[in-house]
Amino acid sequence: MADPNPDSSDALQRSKRAQAHSKALREQVAAVAEALAETERDLARVHRRIADQGGALAAAAREHADRAEALAAKERAEAERMRRADSD
């Protein structure tokens, strides 16, 4: 039996493609957020080592490390949020 409304079938297919594309984009965002979090963690470690050496740059290095760690946590949370959105 033919679909009484061929436009509804076409709209359904477009909707499914858009949902799949949206899911793929969310996964890409999650992957980028995880990569950024890892980079920020590495940066925080470098700044902590600089801070541990003391000297004139120690205080600034600690501040940079704190900011890098905060950004890493934020990015990890964003990656998790994106992945949870896919499981809904």
C-alpha positions as CSV (number, residue, x, y, z in Angstrom):
1,M,0.0,0.0,0.0
2,A,1.4,3.4,-1.0
3,D,1.9,6.0,1.6
4,P,-1.1,8.4,1.4
5,N,1.2,11.3,2.1
6,P,4.6,10.9,0.5
7,D,5.8,14.2,2.0
8,S,5.5,12.7,5.5
9,S,7.8,9.8,4.6
10,D,10.4,12.3,3.2
11,A,10.1,14.5,6.2
12,L,10.6,11.4,8.5
13,Q,13.8,10.4,6.6
14,R,15.1,14.0,6.8
15,S,14.4,14.0,10.5
16,K,16.3,10.7,11.0
17,R,19.3,12.0,9.0
18,A,19.3,15.3,11.0
19,Q,19.2,13.3,14.3
20,A,22.1,11.1,13.2
21,H,24.1,14.1,12.1
22,S,23.4,15.9,15.4
23,K,24.6,12.8,17.3
24,A,27.8,12.7,15.3
25,L,28.4,16.4,15.9
26,R,27.9,16.0,19.7
27,E,30.4,13.1,19.7
28,Q,32.9,15.3,17.8
29,V,32.4,18.1,20.4
30,A,32.9,15.6,23.2
31,A,36.1,14.3,21.6
32,V,37.4,17.9,21.2
33,A,36.5,18.7,24.8
34,E,38.3,15.7,26.1
35,A,41.4,16.6,24.0
36,L,41.3,20.1,25.3
37,A,40.9,18.8,28.9
38,E,44.0,16.6,28.4
39,T,46.0,19.5,27.0
40,E,45.0,21.7,29.9
41,R,46.0,19.0,32.4
42,D,49.4,18.8,30.8
43,L,49.7,22.6,30.9
44,A,48.7,22.6,34.6
45,R,51.4,20.0,35.3
46,V,54.1,22.2,33.6
47,H,53.0,25.2,35.5
48,R,53.0,23.3,38.8
49,R,56.6,22.3,38.2
50,I,57.5,25.9,37.5
51,A,55.7,27.0,40.7
52,D,57.5,24.3,42.7
53,Q,60.9,25.7,41.6
54,G,60.0,28.9,43.4
55,G,61.3,32.3,42.3
56,A,59.7,35.2,40.8
57,L,57.4,33.2,38.5
58,A,56.1,30.8,41.1
59,A,52.9,32.7,42.1
60,A,51.9,33.4,38.5
61,A,52.6,29.8,37.5
62,R,50.4,28.6,40.4
63,E,47.6,30.9,39.1
64,H,48.0,29.6,35.6
65,A,48.0,26.0,36.8
66,D,44.8,26.6,38.8
67,R,43.1,28.1,35.7
68,A,44.2,25.2,33.5
69,E,42.9,22.7,36.0
70,A,39.6,24.5,36.2
71,L,39.3,24.6,32.4
72,A,40.2,20.9,32.2
73,A,37.4,20.1,34.7
74,K,35.0,22.2,32.7
75,E,35.9,20.5,29.4
76,R,35.6,17.0,31.0
77,A,32.1,18.0,32.3
78,E,31.2,19.3,28.8
79,A,32.3,16.0,27.2
80,E,30.3,14.0,29.7
81,R,27.2,16.2,29.2
82,M,27.4,15.7,25.4
83,R,27.7,12.0,25.8
84,R,24.7,11.9,28.3
85,A,22.7,13.8,25.7
86,D,23.3,11.0,23.2
87,S,22.0,8.4,25.7
88,D,18.7,10.1,26.3
